[in-house]
Amino acid sequence: MGSPFNGKPQEDVIYRLGKAPTNAFNYPYLVVSENLSEPADILTIRDFSKVKKELKKKLKKGTGLEIIINPARKMDSVSVGRWFSTLTELYKFCHWSHCQFIISSGATSTYEMISGHCFDAILKTVGIEPQKYWCNLTKWLEQRLVRNVSYAQEAT
């Protein structure tokens, strides 16, 4: 589970930070941004067609490219079809650029969370094997978190 940091660390939570902490931060975190010019573990992609060319130029290998499900809840059927097409295109782009494809609920409350079965159905719809996706995401996440926590330990 990912969460903004509210000052009180909780067990089994990975914190989503806007920038890397300057002081020691011995809790798992990922730096998340929508700005390609800022260093980040995860770049949230709102409109892939608008940033595709810039991503090709500036993207660092191993970066997570995140697309959020939440906006699709308010789309009409044609827009949802385009959204699924974008998922497929972003997944292929991630494979080509050696980046991690991340699909996120975008939930801001427990009522907006999405079950694992729904995630798997979305993945299958765009031709992604769910078990392979979750294994790859877990490996990527472990590598990122080890790097970030060791960074915080070095800062002390």
Buried (B, 14 or more C-beta within 10 A) or exposed (E): EBEEBEEEBEEEBBBBBEEBBEEEBBBBBBBBBBEBEEEBBBBBBEEBEEBEEEBEEEBEEBBBBBBBBEEBEEEEEEEEEEBBEBBEBBBEBBEEBEBBBBBBBBBEEEEEEBEEEEBBEBBEEBEBEBEEBBEBBEEBBEEBBEEBBEBBEEEE
